[in-house]
Structures are given as structure tokens and as C-alpha cells.
Amino acid sequence: MKYLGIDYGTKRIGLAIGDDMTKLALPLTTLTSQSEKDALAAITRIIMEEHIGKAVVGKPTTKEGKFRSITKHAETFCKKLYLHAGIQVVFFDERLTSKAADALIRERSQQGAGRDELAAMVILQNYLDWQLNTGV
């Protein structure tokens, strides 16, 4: 199965792709300055073109695991994506993924990959690792 990792934001949405075979996530793209309707259409197009079976959306929380102001927006986006694209959508912990993305940018000089798509990659890689470790 192929997966789409999503780092949801109201201004930018980072996307990453991964699969069951390699258990690796790779940065894909960042959507910017679009209405939610346009973002859903663009993501659905990617889902269809790439034959994605599941979307993994980062759940924005504080370090302590408490909801942030954007958490409700991300939950609503997950529901709309499920209805729009017709695939399973998983809401997965994204604590510290932006910091991990910043570290990747500094340490590995990821050329061409922006912070949001790297954050999506970290979210998806964490999910794939979690699946591998738990057998889910």
C-alpha cells in the first residue's frame, strides 16, 4: 500500500509519500495559498495519480499532548479529505516534527525540499516505523 503523509497548516500543507515495501517516506511537495476546496482537490488528484491507499495527517498538539488552536481545523480537514478522496485517513501524533524537519534541513542540506514537506515526511516515517514496531 502507498501512503500520503500530510503536515496540515492553514497557509501551507506539506506532503510526503511512502509505501509498505520500502517502509520509507520521502518529501513530495508543499501546497501554498490555496482555499481548502482547492487543497482538497489537489490532494485528491495526487491520491488518484499515485494510487494512495491511506493518508496520514499530523495531529497538531503541544509537547505535553494537549490540543492546539489548529487541532480542530486539522480534524475537520481529515473528515473532509475522507469524504472527498474516499480513502482511509489516520490522525497521527506530530509532536516535534517541525523541529525534526529543521534539523534535517540543517544537517543534510535537503536541497529542494521545504520545511512543510519534510515535516510531512517525518510524520509519515514515524507512522511507518510505528506500524513496523507494533505490527499494526
C-alpha positions in Angstrom: 0.0 0.0 0.0 1.1 3.6 -0.7 0.7 6.3 1.9 0.4 10.1 1.8 1.8 12.0 4.8 0.2 15.4 5.4 1.5 18.2 7.5 -1.6 20.4 7.7 -1.5 24.1 8.1 -3.9 26.9 7.2 -1.3 28.6 4.9 0.8 25.6 3.8 0.2 21.9 3.5 3.3 19.7 3.3 3.0 16.3 1.5 5.2 13.2 1.6 4.9 9.7 0.1 5.8 6.3 1.3 4.9 2.6 0.9 4.7 -0.8 2.6 7.5 -2.2 0.5 10.3 0.1 1.5 8.9 1.5 4.7 10.4 4.8 3.8 8.8 8.2 3.5 10.1 10.8 1.0 9.1 14.5 0.7 6.7 15.2 -2.2 5.6 18.8 -2.3 4.1 21.8 -0.4 0.8 23.3 -1.3 0.6 27.0 -0.6 -2.0 29.8 -0.6 -5.0 27.7 -1.7 -8.5 27.6 -0.4 -9.4 24.4 1.5 -11.5 23.4 -1.5 -8.5 23.8 -3.9 -6.2 22.0 -1.4 -8.6 19.0 -1.1 -8.9 18.8 -4.9 -5.1 18.9 -5.4 -4.5 16.3 -2.7 -7.3 14.1 -4.2 -5.6 14.4 -7.6 -2.3 13.2 -6.1 -4.1 10.4 -4.3 -5.6 9.1 -7.5 -2.4 9.6 -9.6 -0.2 7.9 -7.1 -2.7 5.2 -6.1 -2.5 6.2 -2.4 -4.4 3.8 -0.1 -4.1 5.7 3.2 -3.4 9.3 4.2 -1.6 10.0 7.5 -2.4 13.5 8.8 -0.3 15.0 11.6 -2.2 15.8 14.7 -1.0 19.2 16.0 -0.5 19.1 19.8 1.7 20.7 22.3 4.8 18.8 23.7 2.5 17.7 26.5 0.0 16.3 24.1 -2.7 19.0 24.6 -4.7 20.3 21.7 -3.5 23.5 20.0 -5.8 26.0 18.3 -5.2 24.4 14.9 -6.0 20.9 16.0 -9.8 21.2 15.4 -9.1 22.6 11.9 -6.9 19.6 11.2 -9.6 17.2 12.5 -12.2 18.8 10.2 -9.7 18.7 7.3 -9.3 14.9 7.9 -13.0 14.3 7.8 -13.4 16.3 4.6 -10.4 14.5 3.0 -12.0 11.2 3.8 -15.3 12.3 2.2 -13.6 13.9 -0.8 -11.0 11.2 -1.6 -12.7 8.1 -0.3 -9.6 6.6 1.4 -8.8 5.9 5.0 -7.4 8.9 6.8 -5.4 8.5 10.0 -4.8 11.3 12.5 -1.2 10.7 13.9 0.9 12.5 16.5 3.1 15.1 15.0 4.9 16.5 18.1 8.3 17.9 17.3 8.1 17.1 13.6 8.8 20.7 12.5 11.9 20.7 14.7 12.9 17.4 13.2 12.4 18.9 9.7 14.5 21.9 10.6 17.3 19.6 11.8 17.1 17.7 8.5 17.4 20.9 6.6 20.5 21.9 8.7 22.2 18.5 8.9 21.6 17.0 5.5 21.1 20.1 3.3 17.9 18.7 1.8 18.0 20.6 -1.5 14.6 21.5 -2.9 12.6 20.1 0.0 10.8 22.7 2.1 10.1 22.5 5.8 6.5 21.5 5.4 7.1 18.6 3.1 9.9 17.5 5.4 7.6 17.7 8.4 5.1 15.5 6.4 7.9 13.1 5.7 8.8 12.9 9.4 5.1 12.3 10.3 4.7 9.6 7.7 8.1 7.9 8.6 7.1 7.9 12.3 3.8 6.3 11.3 5.5 3.6 9.2 8.0 2.9 12.0 5.1 2.7 14.5 3.4 0.2 12.2 6.6 -1.9 11.9 7.2 -1.9 15.7 3.7 -2.6 16.7 2.7 -5.0 13.9 -0.4 -2.9 13.2 
